[in-house]
């Protein structure tokens, strides 16, 4: 069964045209102009004979046709996946011409689609003058080569497309290194020789009669390419490990200051950056595109009761996120495992929000420590979501918070919920602090909760809840006096 699909019918996702989601800070216009300059140039040839295998790192997508299989899913789910592939392709700067779906029990081991359907695809490529075929799955190298030979056009898979988008959008040194490492890991097993210069060694009585004396250098060039790639990958891993040490140092510094950490996670284009800007005025790029921001942004903000915490924006997730990217961005995702609270942002206007939630949870399952961090579900884009669908979502997730970064609806409730879920000081102390140690009083004000305060001749008398770090500082100064349990009982009753 083969079905052509209108891949442009997609509401509430990266293809929506709502101007409210086109950016909200002064620098976004310049940033968006830079992004536009990275889009693929129309008219550049991408014929297979003009592009070597190594150049798959710099995909030049133009007029593309999408291909997908419905195997362990319904046709509706396969259609939704193909529409998402269309959004990814357009984010990469290509023009989507058509989409084809086929129901099969298993992919064809030789040509993915099967020989007959592959020939039909070749006719469609010729009729529409397409340059590239994008397959909504990860292809084996042999499948991609066989399909290329049949359709006579360049064939790439979903993994290569996502890697290309990440390469366009990475800005920081660490982000670029992580993306390059993922690209090289993807490329290494897919190198192959092109032309006689990289033909295999001939030995013995070969078919052409050229046996002894015909032995050449073999695949010297391709082996050199592999060696260079492995050397580059080793250097990138060392660089990323060094950058990871710097990040851990900054994280440890924030930990010493006992500042709670809130990390924003979610599907790509779910509204994470918009929410980040509303909560912190962070100035993060907001663009109606998939993977608009890759590099994590950390900002400080306060709860309504004045407690400071950090808010971190992370890379967006997507279904079937390439394993190379998950591994390369592991150091970035470690922020999730070290957090005190996860804000899981969901696009409430998306046709399949539950699928997005599941995709995010699949990625988080591979992050050490993430399963132990409390999670608050945030249903974003409520202003453009269908009220009936939103009501169903809220009934399925009664502890969620519904917000709109455009209208500001629900933001106050969200900040209150964050304040409730953030960890509070838990160590009870009764102490008299000399007037010359005002730094300790200041720390208790910032990171503790004071019940009573009294000025005595010898200093400031406090009864408070403090963190373990503050307790250690008080003990080092020899100032802590454990309160009588009955005093805290009276304090609890007075509340």
The 8 nearest C-alpha neighbors of each residue, nearest first, counted from 0:
[[1, 101, 102, 2, 103, 100, 69, 116],
 [2, 0, 101, 100, 102, 99, 3, 116],
 [1, 3, 100, 99, 101, 4, 0, 98],
 [4, 2, 99, 98, 100, 1, 5, 97],
 [3, 5, 98, 6, 99, 2, 97, 100],
 [4, 6, 7, 8, 98, 97, 3, 82],
 [5, 7, 82, 4, 8, 85, 98, 81],
 [6, 8, 5, 9, 82, 85, 14, 95],
 [9, 7, 6, 5, 10, 82, 14, 4],
 [10, 8, 7, 14, 12, 11, 82, 15],
 [9, 11, 15, 12, 8, 14, 349, 350],
 [10, 12, 348, 349, 15, 9, 13, 383],
 [13, 11, 14, 15, 10, 349, 9, 268],
 [12, 14, 288, 287, 15, 289, 268, 86],
 [15, 13, 12, 9, 86, 16, 10, 11],
 [14, 16, 11, 12, 10, 13, 17, 9],
 [17, 15, 18, 14, 287, 20, 13, 19],
 [16, 18, 19, 15, 20, 21, 287, 11],
 [19, 17, 21, 20, 16, 22, 287, 15],
 [18, 20, 17, 21, 405, 22, 23, 16],
 [19, 21, 18, 22, 287, 17, 286, 285],
 [20, 22, 286, 18, 19, 287, 285, 23],
 [23, 21, 285, 286, 20, 27, 24, 284],
 [22, 24, 285, 25, 21, 27, 20, 282],
 [23, 25, 27, 26, 282, 22, 284, 283],
 [26, 24, 27, 28, 23, 282, 29, 22],
 [25, 27, 29, 28, 24, 30, 282, 284],
 [26, 28, 30, 284, 29, 24, 25, 31],
 [29, 27, 31, 30, 26, 32, 25, 22],
 [30, 28, 32, 31, 27, 26, 33, 25],
 [31, 29, 27, 33, 32, 28, 26, 34],
 [30, 32, 34, 28, 33, 29, 27, 35],
 [33, 31, 35, 29, 34, 30, 28, 36],
 [32, 34, 36, 30, 31, 35, 29, 37],
 [33, 35, 31, 37, 32, 36, 30, 38],
 [36, 34, 32, 37, 38, 33, 31, 92],
 [35, 37, 33, 34, 38, 32, 39, 31],
 [38, 36, 34, 35, 39, 167, 33, 92],
 [39, 37, 92, 35, 36, 40, 91, 34],
 [38, 40, 92, 59, 41, 60, 37, 93],
 [41, 39, 43, 38, 42, 59, 61, 92],
 [42, 40, 43, 39, 61, 93, 44, 60],
 [41, 43, 44, 40, 61, 45, 39, 62],
 [44, 42, 41, 40, 45, 59, 61, 39],
 [45, 43, 46, 42, 49, 130, 59, 61],
 [44, 46, 47, 130, 43, 49, 50, 59],
 [47, 45, 49, 48, 44, 152, 153, 50],
 [46, 48, 50, 49, 153, 152, 45, 151],
 [47, 49, 46, 50, 51, 45, 153, 152],
 [50, 48, 47, 46, 45, 51, 44, 54],
 [51, 49, 47, 48, 54, 45, 52, 46],
 [52, 50, 54, 53, 49, 48, 193, 55],
 [51, 53, 54, 55, 190, 50, 191, 189],
 [52, 54, 55, 51, 56, 190, 186, 50],
 [53, 55, 56, 52, 57, 51, 50, 58],
 [56, 54, 57, 58, 53, 52, 51, 186],
 [55, 57, 54, 58, 53, 182, 163, 186],
 [58, 56, 55, 54, 59, 163, 53, 166],
 [59, 57, 55, 60, 56, 163, 54, 160],
 [60, 58, 39, 57, 61, 45, 40, 43],
 [59, 61, 93, 58, 39, 131, 62, 92],
 [60, 62, 93, 94, 63, 130, 41, 59],
 [63, 61, 94, 129, 130, 93, 95, 131],
 [62, 64, 131, 95, 132, 129, 96, 130],
 [63, 65, 132, 97, 96, 98, 95, 133],
 [64, 66, 98, 133, 132, 134, 99, 97],
 [67, 65, 134, 99, 98, 100, 135, 133],
 [68, 66, 100, 135, 134, 99, 101, 81],
 [67, 69, 101, 100, 102, 70, 103, 77],
 [70, 68, 102, 77, 72, 74, 101, 103],
 [71, 69, 104, 103, 72, 68, 102, 105],
 [70, 72, 69, 73, 104, 105, 103, 68],
 [73, 71, 70, 69, 76, 77, 74, 75],
 [72, 74, 76, 75, 77, 69, 71, 70],
 [73, 75, 77, 76, 69, 78, 72, 102],
 [76, 74, 78, 73, 77, 79, 72, 80],
 [77, 75, 79, 73, 78, 74, 72, 80],
 [76, 78, 74, 80, 75, 79, 69, 81],
 [77, 79, 75, 81, 76, 80, 74, 82],
 [78, 80, 82, 76, 81, 77, 75, 83],
 [79, 81, 77, 83, 78, 82, 76, 84],
 [80, 82, 84, 78, 83, 79, 77, 85],
 [83, 81, 85, 6, 79, 84, 80, 78],
 [82, 84, 86, 80, 85, 81, 87, 79],
 [85, 83, 81, 87, 82, 86, 88, 80],
 [86, 84, 82, 88, 83, 87, 6, 89],
 [87, 85, 83, 89, 84, 88, 90, 13],
 [86, 88, 84, 90, 85, 89, 83, 91],
 [89, 87, 85, 91, 90, 86, 93, 84],
 [88, 90, 92, 93, 86, 91, 87, 85],
 [89, 91, 87, 92, 88, 86, 288, 289],
 [92, 90, 88, 89, 164, 93, 87, 38],
 [93, 91, 38, 89, 39, 90, 88, 60],
 [94, 92, 61, 89, 60, 88, 91, 62],
 [93, 95, 62, 61, 63, 96, 89, 92],
 [94, 96, 63, 97, 62, 64, 93, 85],
 [97, 95, 64, 63, 94, 62, 98, 127],
 [98, 96, 64, 95, 65, 99, 5, 4],
 [97, 99, 65, 4, 3, 64, 66, 6],
 [98, 100, 3, 66, 2, 4, 65, 67],
 [101, 99, 67, 2, 1, 68, 66, 3],
 [100, 102, 1, 68, 0, 69, 2, 103],
 [103, 101, 69, 0, 68, 70, 1, 100],
 [102, 104, 105, 70, 69, 101, 68, 106],
 [103, 105, 70, 106, 102, 71, 69, 68],
 [104, 106, 103, 70, 107, 108, 111, 68],
 [107, 105, 111, 108, 112, 103, 104, 68],
 [106, 108, 111, 113, 109, 110, 112, 105],
 [109, 107, 111, 106, 110, 142, 113, 105],
 [110, 108, 142, 107, 111, 145, 141, 113],
 [109, 111, 142, 146, 113, 112, 107, 145],
 [112, 110, 107, 106, 113, 108, 109, 142],
 [113, 111, 110, 107, 117, 116, 106, 114],
 [112, 114, 107, 110, 116, 115, 111, 117],
 [113, 115, 117, 116, 118, 110, 112, 109],
 [116, 114, 118, 117, 113, 119, 112, 120],
 [115, 117, 119, 118, 113, 114, 112, 120],
 [116, 118, 120, 114, 115, 119, 112, 113],
 [119, 117, 121, 115, 120, 116, 114, 122],
 [120, 118, 116, 122, 121, 117, 123, 115],
 [119, 121, 117, 123, 118, 122, 124, 116],
 [120, 122, 150, 118, 124, 119, 123, 117],
 [123, 121, 119, 125, 120, 124, 126, 118],
 [124, 122, 120, 126, 125, 121, 127, 119],
 [125, 123, 121, 129, 127, 122, 126, 128],
 [124, 126, 128, 122, 123, 127, 121, 129],
 [125, 127, 123, 124, 128, 122, 129, 121],
 [128, 126, 129, 124, 125, 123, 96, 122],
 [129, 127, 125, 126, 124, 130, 62, 123],
 [128, 130, 62, 124, 127, 63, 131, 125],
 [131, 129, 62, 152, 63, 45, 61, 153],
 [130, 132, 63, 153, 152, 154, 129, 62],
 [131, 133, 154, 64, 63, 65, 153, 155],
 [134, 132, 65, 155, 156, 154, 66, 64],
 [133, 135, 156, 66, 136, 67, 157, 65],
 [136, 134, 67, 157, 66, 156, 133, 84],
 [135, 137, 157, 134, 156, 138, 67, 158],
 [138, 136, 156, 157, 158, 139, 135, 134],
 [139, 137, 156, 143, 142, 136, 140, 111],
 [138, 140, 142, 141, 143, 137, 189, 108],
 [141, 139, 143, 142, 189, 144, 138, 188],
 [140, 142, 144, 139, 143, 145, 109, 138],
 [143, 141, 110, 139, 145, 109, 140, 144],
 [142, 144, 146, 140, 141, 145, 138, 147],
 [143, 145, 147, 141, 146, 142, 140, 148],
 [146, 144, 148, 142, 147, 143, 110, 141],
 [145, 147, 149, 143, 110, 148, 144, 142],
 [148, 146, 144, 145, 150, 149, 151, 154],
 [147, 149, 145, 151, 146, 150, 144, 152],
 [148, 150, 146, 147, 151, 145, 121, 118],
 [149, 151, 121, 147, 152, 148, 146, 120],
 [152, 150, 148, 147, 149, 153, 121, 47],
 [153, 151, 150, 131, 147, 130, 47, 46],
 [152, 154, 131, 47, 147, 132, 130, 46],
 [155, 153, 132, 147, 131, 133, 143, 152],
 [156, 154, 133, 159, 134, 132, 153, 157],
 [155, 157, 134, 137, 133, 158, 159, 136],
 [156, 158, 160, 135, 136, 159, 137, 134],
 [157, 159, 161, 160, 156, 321, 137, 162],
 [160, 158, 162, 156, 157, 161, 163, 155],
 [161, 159, 157, 163, 158, 162, 164, 156],
 [162, 160, 164, 158, 163, 159, 165, 157],
 [163, 161, 165, 159, 160, 164, 166, 158],
 [162, 164, 166, 160, 161, 165, 159, 167],
 [165, 163, 161, 167, 166, 91, 162, 168],
 [164, 166, 162, 168, 167, 163, 169, 161],
 [165, 167, 163, 164, 168, 169, 178, 162],
 [168, 166, 164, 165, 169, 163, 37, 34],
 [167, 169, 165, 166, 170, 164, 291, 293],
 [170, 168, 174, 175, 166, 165, 167, 293],
 [171, 169, 168, 174, 175, 172, 294, 293],
 [170, 172, 174, 173, 175, 169, 294, 176],
 [173, 171, 175, 174, 176, 170, 169, 177],
 [172, 174, 176, 171, 175, 177, 239, 242],
 [173, 175, 171, 177, 169, 176, 172, 294],
 [176, 174, 178, 172, 169, 173, 177, 179],
 [175, 177, 173, 179, 174, 178, 180, 235],
 [178, 176, 327, 174, 180, 175, 179, 173],
 [177, 179, 181, 175, 180, 176, 166, 182],
 [180, 178, 182, 176, 181, 177, 175, 183],
 [179, 181, 177, 183, 178, 182, 232, 176],
 [182, 180, 323, 178, 184, 179, 324, 183],
 [183, 181, 179, 185, 180, 184, 186, 178],
 [182, 184, 186, 180, 185, 181, 187, 179],
 [185, 183, 181, 182, 186, 187, 180, 323],
 [184, 186, 182, 183, 187, 181, 188, 323],
 [185, 187, 183, 189, 184, 188, 182, 190],
 [186, 188, 189, 184, 185, 190, 183, 225],
 [189, 187, 190, 186, 185, 184, 140, 191],
 [190, 188, 186, 187, 140, 191, 185, 52],
 [191, 189, 188, 187, 52, 186, 53, 192],
 [190, 192, 189, 193, 52, 221, 197, 188],
 [191, 193, 197, 221, 194, 198, 190, 218],
 [192, 194, 197, 191, 195, 51, 196, 198],
 [195, 193, 196, 197, 192, 198, 191, 51],
 [194, 196, 198, 197, 193, 192, 199, 218],
 [197, 195, 194, 198, 193, 220, 218, 192],
 [198, 196, 218, 192, 195, 194, 220, 193],
 [199, 197, 195, 196, 218, 217, 200, 192],
 [198, 200, 217, 218, 201, 197, 215, 216],
 [201, 199, 217, 214, 215, 202, 198, 216],
 [200, 202, 214, 199, 213, 205, 210, 203],
 [201, 203, 210, 214, 200, 204, 205, 211],
 [204, 202, 210, 205, 211, 201, 209, 208],
 [205, 203, 210, 208, 202, 206, 209, 211],
 [206, 204, 208, 207, 210, 203, 209, 202],
 [205, 207, 208, 204, 209, 210, 203, 201],
 [208, 206, 205, 209, 204, 210, 201, 213],
 [207, 209, 206, 205, 210, 204, 203, 211],
 [210, 208, 207, 213, 205, 211, 204, 212],
 [209, 211, 204, 203, 202, 213, 205, 208],
 [212, 210, 213, 203, 209, 202, 214, 204],
 [211, 213, 214, 210, 209, 215, 202, 201],
 [214, 212, 211, 210, 209, 215, 201, 202],
 [215, 213, 201, 212, 200, 202, 211, 216],
 [216, 214, 217, 200, 213, 201, 199, 212],
 [215, 217, 219, 218, 200, 214, 199, 197],
 [218, 216, 200, 199, 215, 219, 198, 197],
 [219, 217, 197, 221, 220, 199, 198, 222],
 [218, 220, 222, 217, 221, 216, 223, 197],
 [221, 219, 223, 222, 218, 224, 197, 196],
 [220, 222, 224, 223, 218, 219, 225, 192],
 [223, 221, 225, 219, 224, 220, 226, 218],
 [222, 224, 226, 220, 221, 225, 227, 219],
 [225, 223, 221, 227, 222, 226, 228, 220],
 [226, 224, 222, 228, 223, 227, 229, 221],
 [225, 227, 223, 229, 224, 228, 222, 230],
 [226, 228, 230, 224, 225, 229, 231, 223],
 [227, 229, 225, 231, 226, 230, 232, 224],
 [230, 228, 232, 226, 231, 227, 225, 233],
 [229, 231, 227, 233, 228, 232, 226, 234],
 [230, 232, 228, 234, 233, 229, 227, 235],
 [231, 233, 229, 235, 234, 230, 180, 228],
 [234, 232, 230, 236, 231, 235, 229, 237],
 [233, 235, 237, 231, 232, 236, 238, 230],
 [234, 236, 238, 232, 237, 233, 239, 176],
 [237, 235, 239, 233, 234, 238, 240, 232],
 [236, 238, 240, 234, 235, 239, 241, 233],
 [239, 237, 235, 241, 240, 236, 234, 242],
 [240, 238, 242, 236, 241, 237, 243, 235],
 [239, 241, 243, 237, 242, 238, 236, 244],
 [240, 242, 238, 244, 243, 239, 237, 245],
 [243, 241, 239, 245, 244, 240, 238, 246],
 [242, 244, 240, 246, 241, 245, 239, 247],
 [243, 245, 247, 241, 242, 246, 248, 240],
 [246, 244, 248, 242, 243, 247, 249, 241],
 [247, 245, 243, 249, 248, 244, 250, 242],
 [246, 248, 250, 244, 249, 245, 251, 243],
 [249, 247, 245, 251, 246, 250, 244, 252],
 [250, 248, 252, 246, 251, 247, 253, 245],
 [249, 251, 247, 253, 252, 248, 246, 254],
 [250, 252, 254, 248, 253, 249, 247, 255],
 [253, 251, 249, 255, 254, 250, 248, 256],
 [252, 254, 256, 250, 251, 255, 258, 249],
 [255, 253, 251, 257, 256, 252, 258, 250],
 [256, 254, 252, 257, 253, 251, 468, 258],
 [255, 257, 253, 254, 258, 252, 468, 446],
 [258, 256, 254, 255, 259, 253, 446, 468],
 [257, 259, 308, 256, 253, 254, 260, 307],
 [260, 258, 308, 339, 257, 309, 261, 421],
 [261, 259, 309, 338, 339, 308, 310, 258],
 [260, 262, 340, 310, 338, 341, 309, 339],
 [263, 261, 311, 341, 310, 342, 335, 338],
 [262, 264, 342, 312, 311, 341, 343, 313],
 [265, 263, 343, 313, 342, 344, 262, 315],
 [266, 264, 344, 343, 315, 359, 345, 316],
 [265, 267, 316, 315, 269, 317, 355, 359],
 [266, 268, 315, 316, 269, 289, 290, 317],
 [269, 267, 289, 270, 13, 266, 288, 290],
 [270, 268, 346, 267, 266, 345, 271, 344],
 [269, 271, 273, 268, 272, 274, 379, 346],
 [272, 270, 274, 273, 269, 275, 344, 263],
 [271, 273, 275, 274, 270, 285, 283, 276],
 [274, 272, 276, 270, 275, 271, 404, 285],
 [273, 275, 277, 271, 272, 276, 404, 278],
 [276, 274, 272, 278, 273, 277, 279, 271],
 [275, 277, 280, 281, 273, 279, 274, 278],
 [276, 278, 274, 275, 279, 280, 273, 404],
 [277, 279, 275, 276, 274, 280, 300, 410],
 [278, 280, 281, 276, 277, 300, 275, 298],
 [281, 279, 276, 282, 277, 278, 275, 283],
 [280, 282, 276, 279, 283, 275, 298, 277],
 [281, 283, 280, 24, 276, 284, 26, 23],
 [284, 282, 281, 272, 285, 276, 275, 296],
 [283, 285, 27, 286, 282, 22, 292, 272],
 [286, 284, 22, 272, 273, 283, 21, 23],
 [287, 285, 21, 288, 22, 291, 284, 20],
 [286, 288, 13, 21, 20, 285, 268, 289],
 [289, 287, 13, 286, 291, 90, 268, 290],
 [288, 290, 268, 291, 267, 13, 90, 87],
 [291, 289, 292, 267, 315, 293, 288, 268],
 [290, 292, 289, 288, 286, 168, 293, 285],
 [293, 291, 290, 294, 314, 284, 168, 169],
 [294, 292, 314, 169, 290, 295, 291, 168],
 [293, 295, 292, 174, 296, 171, 314, 313],
 [296, 294, 313, 312, 293, 311, 297, 314],
 [295, 297, 312, 311, 294, 298, 313, 283],
 [298, 296, 311, 310, 309, 312, 295, 299],
 [299, 297, 310, 309, 281, 311, 300, 296],
 [300, 298, 309, 308, 310, 307, 297, 279],
 [299, 301, 308, 307, 279, 309, 298, 302],
 [302, 300, 307, 306, 305, 308, 303, 299],
 [301, 303, 305, 306, 304, 418, 414, 307],
 [302, 304, 305, 301, 415, 414, 418, 306],
 [305, 303, 302, 306, 301, 418, 415, 307],
 [304, 306, 302, 301, 303, 307, 445, 300],
 [307, 305, 302, 301, 304, 308, 445, 446],
 [306, 308, 301, 300, 305, 258, 302, 299],
 [309, 307, 259, 258, 300, 260, 299, 301],
 [308, 310, 299, 260, 298, 261, 300, 259],
 [309, 311, 261, 298, 297, 262, 299, 260],
 [312, 310, 297, 262, 296, 263, 261, 313],
 [311, 313, 263, 296, 295, 262, 297, 310],
 [314, 312, 295, 264, 263, 311, 315, 294],
 [313, 315, 293, 292, 316, 294, 295, 312],
 [316, 314, 267, 266, 265, 290, 313, 264],
 [317, 315, 266, 267, 359, 265, 314, 320],
 [316, 318, 320, 266, 267, 319, 358, 315],
 [317, 319, 358, 320, 316, 355, 359, 80],
 [318, 320, 321, 317, 358, 322, 136, 158],
 [319, 321, 317, 318, 322, 316, 324, 325],
 [322, 320, 323, 324, 158, 319, 325, 161],
 [321, 323, 325, 324, 326, 320, 319, 327],
 [322, 324, 181, 326, 321, 325, 327, 184],
 [325, 323, 327, 326, 322, 321, 181, 328],
 [324, 326, 322, 328, 323, 327, 329, 321],
 [325, 327, 329, 323, 324, 328, 322, 181],
 [326, 328, 324, 177, 329, 325, 181, 323],
 [329, 327, 331, 325, 330, 326, 324, 177],
 [328, 330, 332, 326, 331, 327, 325, 333],
 [329, 331, 333, 328, 332, 243, 327, 334],
 [332, 330, 328, 329, 333, 334, 295, 313],
 [331, 333, 329, 334, 335, 330, 328, 366],
 [332, 334, 335, 330, 336, 331, 329, 337],
 [333, 335, 332, 337, 336, 331, 338, 262],
 [336, 334, 333, 338, 337, 332, 369, 262],
 [335, 337, 369, 368, 333, 334, 338, 367],
 [338, 336, 334, 335, 333, 339, 368, 369],
 [339, 337, 260, 335, 340, 336, 261, 262],
 [338, 340, 260, 261, 259, 372, 421, 337],
 [339, 341, 261, 373, 338, 372, 374, 262],
 [342, 340, 374, 262, 261, 263, 343, 375],
 [341, 343, 263, 375, 344, 264, 262, 374],
 [342, 344, 376, 264, 265, 377, 341, 375],
 [345, 343, 377, 265, 342, 378, 271, 376],
 [344, 346, 378, 269, 379, 347, 377, 265],
 [345, 347, 269, 379, 348, 349, 380, 378],
 [346, 348, 378, 349, 379, 384, 345, 380],
 [349, 347, 384, 11, 346, 383, 380, 350],
 [348, 350, 11, 351, 346, 347, 352, 12],
 [351, 349, 352, 348, 11, 10, 79, 347],
 [352, 350, 354, 349, 353, 355, 79, 348],
 [353, 351, 355, 354, 349, 347, 350, 356],
 [354, 352, 356, 355, 351, 357, 392, 358],
 [353, 355, 357, 352, 351, 356, 358, 318],
 [354, 356, 352, 358, 353, 357, 266, 359],
 [357, 355, 353, 359, 354, 358, 360, 352],
 [356, 358, 360, 354, 355, 359, 361, 353],
 [359, 357, 355, 361, 318, 360, 356, 354],
 [360, 358, 356, 362, 361, 357, 265, 316],
 [359, 361, 363, 357, 362, 358, 364, 356],
 [362, 360, 358, 364, 359, 363, 357, 365],
 [361, 363, 359, 364, 360, 365, 358, 366],
 [364, 362, 360, 366, 365, 361, 359, 369],
 [365, 363, 361, 362, 366, 360, 370, 369],
 [364, 366, 363, 362, 367, 361, 369, 325],
 [365, 367, 363, 364, 369, 368, 336, 333],
 [368, 366, 369, 336, 365, 333, 370, 364],
 [367, 369, 336, 370, 371, 366, 372, 337],
 [370, 368, 336, 371, 372, 367, 366, 335],
 [369, 371, 368, 372, 364, 363, 367, 336],
 [370, 372, 369, 368, 373, 336, 367, 374],
 [371, 373, 369, 370, 340, 339, 374, 338],
 [374, 372, 340, 341, 371, 375, 339, 420],
 [375, 373, 341, 340, 342, 372, 376, 343],
 [374, 376, 342, 343, 341, 377, 399, 373],
 [375, 377, 399, 343, 342, 344, 374, 400],
 [376, 378, 344, 400, 399, 343, 401, 379],
 [379, 377, 401, 345, 347, 400, 402, 344],
 [378, 380, 402, 346, 381, 403, 347, 345],
 [381, 379, 403, 382, 383, 347, 346, 348],
 [380, 382, 384, 403, 379, 383, 402, 347],
 [381, 383, 380, 384, 403, 406, 405, 402],
 [384, 382, 381, 380, 348, 385, 11, 347],
 [385, 383, 348, 381, 347, 382, 386, 380],
 [384, 386, 388, 387, 389, 383, 348, 381],
 [387, 385, 389, 388, 390, 384, 381, 391],
 [386, 388, 390, 389, 385, 391, 384, 392],
 [389, 387, 391, 385, 390, 386, 392, 384],
 [390, 388, 386, 392, 387, 391, 385, 393],
 [389, 391, 387, 393, 388, 392, 386, 394],
 [392, 390, 394, 388, 389, 393, 395, 387],
 [393, 391, 389, 395, 390, 394, 396, 388],
 [394, 392, 396, 390, 397, 395, 391, 389],
 [393, 395, 391, 397, 392, 396, 390, 389],
 [396, 394, 392, 393, 397, 391, 390, 398],
 [395, 397, 393, 394, 398, 399, 392, 376],
 [396, 398, 393, 394, 399, 395, 392, 400],
 [399, 397, 396, 400, 376, 375, 393, 395],
 [398, 400, 376, 397, 396, 377, 375, 401],
 [399, 401, 377, 378, 413, 402, 376, 398],
 [402, 400, 378, 409, 377, 379, 381, 399],
 [403, 401, 409, 379, 408, 381, 410, 378],
 [402, 404, 380, 381, 408, 405, 407, 406],
 [403, 405, 407, 274, 406, 273, 277, 402],
 [404, 406, 403, 407, 19, 382, 20, 380],
 [407, 405, 408, 403, 404, 382, 402, 409],
 [408, 406, 404, 403, 410, 405, 409, 402],
 [407, 409, 403, 402, 406, 410, 404, 411],
 [408, 410, 402, 412, 411, 401, 413, 407],
 [411, 409, 413, 412, 408, 407, 402, 414],
 [412, 410, 414, 413, 409, 415, 408, 407],
 [411, 413, 415, 409, 410, 414, 416, 400],
 [414, 412, 410, 416, 411, 415, 409, 417],
 [415, 413, 417, 411, 416, 412, 418, 302],
 [414, 416, 418, 412, 413, 417, 419, 411],
 [417, 415, 419, 413, 418, 414, 412, 420],
 [416, 418, 414, 420, 419, 415, 421, 413],
 [419, 417, 415, 416, 421, 302, 420, 414],
 [418, 420, 416, 417, 421, 415, 422, 414],
 [421, 419, 417, 418, 416, 422, 340, 373],
 [420, 422, 418, 419, 417, 423, 339, 340],
 [423, 421, 420, 424, 339, 259, 419, 418],
 [422, 424, 425, 421, 447, 466, 448, 465],
 [425, 423, 466, 465, 464, 447, 426, 422],
 [424, 426, 464, 465, 423, 466, 427, 467],
 [427, 425, 465, 464, 466, 424, 428, 467],
 [428, 426, 464, 463, 425, 465, 429, 482],
 [429, 427, 463, 481, 462, 482, 430, 464],
 [428, 430, 462, 482, 480, 461, 481, 463],
 [429, 431, 479, 461, 480, 460, 478, 432],
 [432, 430, 460, 459, 458, 461, 433, 478],
 [431, 433, 459, 458, 430, 460, 434, 436],
 [434, 432, 458, 435, 436, 457, 459, 431],
 [433, 435, 458, 436, 437, 432, 459, 457],
 [434, 436, 433, 437, 432, 438, 458, 439],
 [437, 435, 438, 434, 433, 439, 432, 440],
 [436, 438, 440, 439, 435, 434, 441, 433],
 [439, 437, 441, 436, 440, 442, 435, 443],
 [438, 440, 442, 441, 437, 436, 443, 473],
 [441, 439, 437, 443, 438, 442, 444, 436],
 [440, 442, 438, 444, 439, 443, 437, 445],
 [443, 441, 445, 439, 444, 440, 446, 438],
 [442, 444, 447, 440, 446, 441, 445, 439],
 [443, 445, 441, 442, 447, 446, 440, 448],
 [446, 444, 442, 443, 447, 441, 306, 307],
 [445, 447, 443, 444, 442, 465, 257, 466],
 [448, 446, 465, 443, 464, 444, 424, 445],
 [447, 449, 464, 463, 450, 465, 444, 424],
 [450, 448, 463, 451, 462, 464, 447, 461],
 [451, 449, 463, 462, 448, 452, 461, 464],
 [452, 450, 462, 461, 449, 453, 463, 460],
 [451, 453, 461, 460, 462, 454, 459, 450],
 [452, 454, 460, 459, 455, 461, 451, 458],
 [453, 455, 459, 460, 458, 456, 452, 457],
 [454, 456, 458, 457, 459, 453, 460, 431],
 [457, 455, 458, 454, 459, 433, 434, 460],
 [458, 456, 455, 433, 459, 434, 431, 432],
 [457, 459, 433, 434, 455, 432, 456, 431],
 [460, 458, 454, 432, 431, 453, 455, 433],
 [459, 461, 431, 453, 452, 430, 454, 432],
 [462, 460, 452, 430, 429, 451, 463, 431],
 [461, 463, 429, 451, 450, 428, 449, 430],
 [464, 462, 449, 450, 448, 428, 427, 461],
 [463, 465, 427, 448, 426, 424, 447, 425],
 [466, 464, 447, 424, 426, 425, 469, 463],
 [467, 465, 424, 469, 468, 426, 425, 470],
 [466, 468, 470, 469, 471, 465, 426, 424],
 [469, 467, 471, 470, 466, 472, 255, 257],
 [470, 468, 472, 471, 466, 467, 465, 473],
 [469, 471, 467, 473, 468, 472, 474, 466],
 [470, 472, 474, 468, 469, 473, 475, 467],
 [471, 473, 469, 475, 470, 474, 476, 468],
 [474, 472, 470, 476, 475, 478, 471, 479],
 [473, 475, 477, 471, 476, 472, 479, 478],
 [476, 474, 472, 477, 473, 471, 478, 470],
 [475, 477, 473, 474, 478, 472, 479, 471],
 [478, 476, 474, 475, 479, 473, 472, 480],
 [477, 479, 473, 476, 474, 430, 480, 432],
 [480, 478, 430, 474, 473, 477, 481, 429],
 [479, 481, 430, 429, 482, 478, 428, 431],
 [480, 482, 428, 429, 479, 483, 427, 430],
 [483, 481, 429, 428, 480, 484, 486, 427],
 [482, 484, 485, 486, 481, 487, 429, 488],
 [485, 483, 486, 487, 482, 488, 481, 489],
 [484, 486, 488, 487, 483, 489, 482, 490],
 [487, 485, 489, 488, 484, 483, 490, 482],
 [488, 486, 490, 489, 485, 484, 491, 483],
 [487, 489, 485, 491, 486, 490, 492, 484],
 [490, 488, 492, 486, 487, 491, 493, 485],
 [489, 491, 487, 493, 488, 492, 486, 494],
 [492, 490, 488, 494, 489, 493, 487, 486],
 [491, 493, 489, 494, 490, 488, 487, 486],
 [494, 492, 490, 491, 489, 488, 487, 486],
 [493, 491, 492, 490, 489, 450, 488, 487]]
